[in-house]
Amino acid sequence: EVQLVESGGGLVQPGGSLRLSCEASGFTFNTYAMSWVRQAPGKGLEWVSVISGSGDSAYVGDSVKGRFTISRDNSKKTVYLQMNSLRVEDTAVYYCAKTKYQLMLDAFDIWGQGTMVTVSS
Amino acid sequence: AIQMTQSPSSLSASLGDRVNITCRASQGIRNDLSWYQQRPGKAPKLLIYDATSLQRGVPSRFSGSGSGTDFTLTISSLQPEDFATYYCLEGYSTPRTFGQGTKVEIK
C-alpha cells in the first residue's frame, strides 16, 4: 500500500524551530518529487515547498523563503521540512504529498494524514 | 506567481444536481491543472489531473474541462458523499498556487 506518514508537529513558541518528517512506503521513493502543503485552521490549502526525487532541486514558497528548508533522505524514504523562525501565522496542518508522476509540478496523487503545527506563546 | 481565481466560494445544491466549479488562471497554464476534494478533517484527494484526466478510482460523475486560463470541474449528479470543499491547483510553475476553494453544501 502506498502511504505517507507525517510526524514532528507540536506546539512551539514564536521564533522557535521544528522539523517535520514524512516517511513513505509502497513506492519507489527516490523517483518521485515530494511536496509540503499546509492549511491554517479554517482556511484553504497553501503550497509550501517541493523537492525533486534526487534531492538536487528544491523550491519554497515566498511566505516561508529564508525560514523553511526541504530535504530528503532516500535511504530512509523520508522527506523533511526544517522550519525556523516560526511565526504565529505558520500555525497549520502540514501535509506531505507525492507527485503522480516524477516531475516537480505534477498533481499530488498521495497525501499524508497531516501533522499539526501550533505557534503560540 | 500565477493567481488562481476559483468560483463560487460556496454553493448550495441538492442531491442529483449538476454542479460546476471554475478556476481562472492569471496567465495561460496549458492543461497543467488538477482538482482535489477535501472532506472535513481529512487530507485532500486527487480527482482530476492534466485538466481533464480522471484519477483512477474516482467516480465518472466527476469531469474536468478547459485549457489555457479557464477550467471547470463538473459533478454531473451530486451524491451525498460529494458534499465537501474542492480546490484547483496549477502545475505550470513554482511557486504553485491553489484556488481559494469551493464549499459544496446541501440545500
HADDOCK unambig.tbl for C-alpha pairs under 7 A between the chains (distance, minus, plus):
assign (segid A and resid 44 and name CA) (segid B and resid 100 and name CA) 5.95 0.50 0.50
assign (segid A and resid 44 and name CA) (segid B and resid 101 and name CA) 6.32 0.50 0.50
assign (segid A and resid 45 and name CA) (segid B and resid 98 and name CA) 6.45 0.50 0.50
assign (segid A and resid 46 and name CA) (segid B and resid 98 and name CA) 6.50 0.50 0.50
assign (segid A and resid 47 and name CA) (segid B and resid 96 and name CA) 6.07 0.50 0.50
assign (segid A and resid 47 and name CA) (segid B and resid 97 and name CA) 6.50 0.50 0.50
assign (segid A and resid 61 and name CA) (segid B and resid 95 and name CA) 5.46 0.50 0.50
assign (segid A and resid 105 and name CA) (segid B and resid 91 and name CA) 4.84 0.50 0.50
assign (segid A and resid 105 and name CA) (segid B and resid 92 and name CA) 6.61 0.50 0.50
assign (segid A and resid 105 and name CA) (segid B and resid 93 and name CA) 6.89 0.50 0.50
assign (segid A and resid 106 and name CA) (segid B and resid 91 and name CA) 6.05 0.50 0.50
assign (segid A and resid 107 and name CA) (segid B and resid 34 and name CA) 5.99 0.50 0.50
assign (segid A and resid 107 and name CA) (segid B and resid 49 and name CA) 6.08 0.50 0.50
assign (segid A and resid 107 and name CA) (segid B and resid 91 and name CA) 7.00 0.50 0.50
assign (segid A and resid 108 and name CA) (segid B and resid 46 and name CA) 6.63 0.50 0.50
assign (segid A and resid 109 and name CA) (segid B and resid 46 and name CA) 5.55 0.50 0.50
assign (segid A and resid 111 and name CA) (segid B and resid 43 and name CA) 6.46 0.50 0.50
assign (segid A and resid 112 and name CA) (segid B and resid 43 and name CA) 6.94 0.50 0.50
assign (segid A and resid 113 and name CA) (segid B and resid 43 and name CA) 5.79 0.50 0.50
assign (segid A and resid 114 and name CA) (segid B and resid 43 and name CA) 7.00 0.50 0.50
